[in-house]
Amino acid sequence: MSYYRGAFGGNIAFSYLKKNAPVTMGIIIINLCIFILSLLLGIHQWTILKGGMAPIDYVLFSGEYWRFLTSMFIHDDLLHVGFNMVILMHAGGFIEPRMGSKGFLVFYLVAGLLVSFFTGLLSSGLSIGASGALFAVLGYILFFELQARKRGMATYSMIVPLVAVNIVFTLLIPNISTVGHLSGLAVGYLYAFLKWRKLLLMK
């Protein structure tokens, strides 16, 4: 099998991902299918309006609780979904084999739901996209990358510059969910810290 090194390490060959990161592959397929089908059926804007994360007051008043979940799988345009899925392929392909598929799925969904909550609580408009959950994955990778660097380990990961660039974009470019990105990064980083502390206590 050919080796295709990802941005954070690991193998991102399709055959490898299919076997060792099936949840990552499944999430990518779901996101792409929703985007493509909504365009083909002519309901793309309706999907955004009905599935995007709205302000929390509206969600609680209307009872449209599905928005916490559906907003994680809806994207605005091809660049939006394409960029997110490429990053997810690299990040999930690196983390899922280490976390285990079940652990990765739970982490991804819980992180995404928390990001939806914070976005609904602190934002006034609709929020969509996988980037909140994706930033949680990046935050998780970032924590362990920094720990490895403290121990003098060379990982050759692109996580630090990638996170730095994305934070700059998040703060400077309009229409990007600042709350979603930063809360996702914080959730993933905190989860990794707690996991690291637990491992230390078990030694």
N, C-alpha and C positions, 0 to 999 in steps of 0.2 A: 504494500500500500504506500502511495506517495505521501510525503510529509509536507504539509503546508503550515508553516508556523504562523500563529495568530499574533495579534498586536500585543497580547499579554502573555504569550507563551502557549504551549499546547498545540494540538493538531486541529485544523479546521477543514480538513478534507471531508467531503460529503459522506464518504463511506464511514469515516471515523465518527462524525457527528451523529449519523443514523444509529450507530451501535452504542455510543457512549454518552451522547447528549440528546436523547429523544425528546425530552421536554422542550429544550431549546428549539429543536426543529419544529415541534408541534406549535409552539407559540409563534414562530415566524410564519408558518403556513396559515394559521388562523388570522393573523394580522393582514397578510397579503390577500387572503380570500375575502375577508370583509371589505377591504379597500377596493378590490377588483369588482366584486359582485355589486357593491353599492353604486359603482360607476356604470356598470353594464345595465343595471336595472333602473338607472336614473333616479336613485334615492339617496345620493351621496349627502346632499345638504340636509335632508330629513334625518339621515342616520346621525349626523353630527348634532343636530338640534335635539333629537330624542335620546341620544346615548352619551353626549358629552357631560362632564361633571359640572353641575350648576352650583351656585351659592348654596350653602348648607341649609339656610332658612327655607329656600324654595324646595329643596329635596325633602326636607322633613314635612313641610306643609302639604306637598303634592303626593307624598308617599312613593316617589319614583326612586326607590333605593337601588335599583339596578344600575344607576349611573355610576355608583362607586366602582363597579366592575367593568361595565361596558366602555367607559371612557378610556380604559387602558388598552383597548384594542381598535380604536378608531383614529384615523389620521386624515389630515387636511388635504395633502397633495402627494405626488409621487416622490418628491425630494424628501418630504417629511417621513414617509413610511420607509423609503429606501435607506436613508441615513440611519434611522433607528434600527432597522433589521440587520444592517451590516455590522453595527456596533454590537448588537445582541448576539450575532453569530460568533464574533470574536470573544465577547465576555462570557456568554453562556457556554461556549465550547471549551473555555478554560476552567470555569468554576463548576459546572454541573458534574463532570467526572470526579471532582474532588469532594463535592457536597453530597453526591448521590442524587439521583433524579427526583425522588420523593422530597428530599430536603430542599432541593433547589426550587421545586414547584411551590412548596409551602412558603418559602422565603420570598419568591417573586410575587406571588399573589398577595400575601400579607403586606409586603412593602408597598405594592401598588395600591391596595385599599387604604393604607395609612396616608399615602401621598394624596389620594383622592379626597380623604377627609380634610387634610390640612389645606388643600387647594380650595375646597368648598368653603372652608372656614375663613380663609384669608383673601380670597379672590372674589371679584365681583362679576366676572363673565364666565363663559363656557371654557372648559379645559379638556383637551383630548390628547391622546398619544401615549405610547409606551415609555416615553422618556423618563417619567417619574420612577417607575419600577426599574428601568434601565440604569438610572443614576444610583439607585440603591445597590444594584449589582456592582457598579463602578466604585461606590463608596466602600463596599466590602473588599474588593480587590485592592483598593488604595491602602486600606489599613494594613493588610498583611504585606503589601509591597514595602511600606515604610518600616514595618517591623523587620523585614528581611534586610533592608538597607542598614538598619541600626546594628545588625549582626555582621555586617560586612559582606553580605551575600550579593552576588551579581545576578540579577534576574533578567536583564535586558527587556523589561516590560515597558510599554509605552503609556502606562496608566497615569503617571504624574503629569506629563505634558498634555495628554488628552483631557484630563480633568481640568487642568489649568485653562486650556483654550476654551473648553466648554463653559466654564464659569464666566470667562470674559464675554463670550457670545451671549450667554444668558442675561448678563447685566446690561449689555449694550444694544442688543437687537430687539426692536419692538415685537410684540405679539408672542414672545417666548414666555412660558410660564416660569417666572422666577421662583415662585413658591414651590411649584412642582419639582423643579430641578434641584433646588437647594435642600428641600425637605427630604427628597429621595436620597441625595448624597449623605445627609445626616443620618437617616434611618439605617442605611447600609453600613456606614462607618460605625455607628453605635452597636449594631448587631454583631459586627465582627469583633469589636472591642469586648463585648460581653462574652462572646464565644472564646476569645483568647484568654480572658480572665478565668473562665471556667476550666479551660485546659491547664492553666497554671496551678489552680487550686487542686486539681486531680493528681498532680505530680507529687 
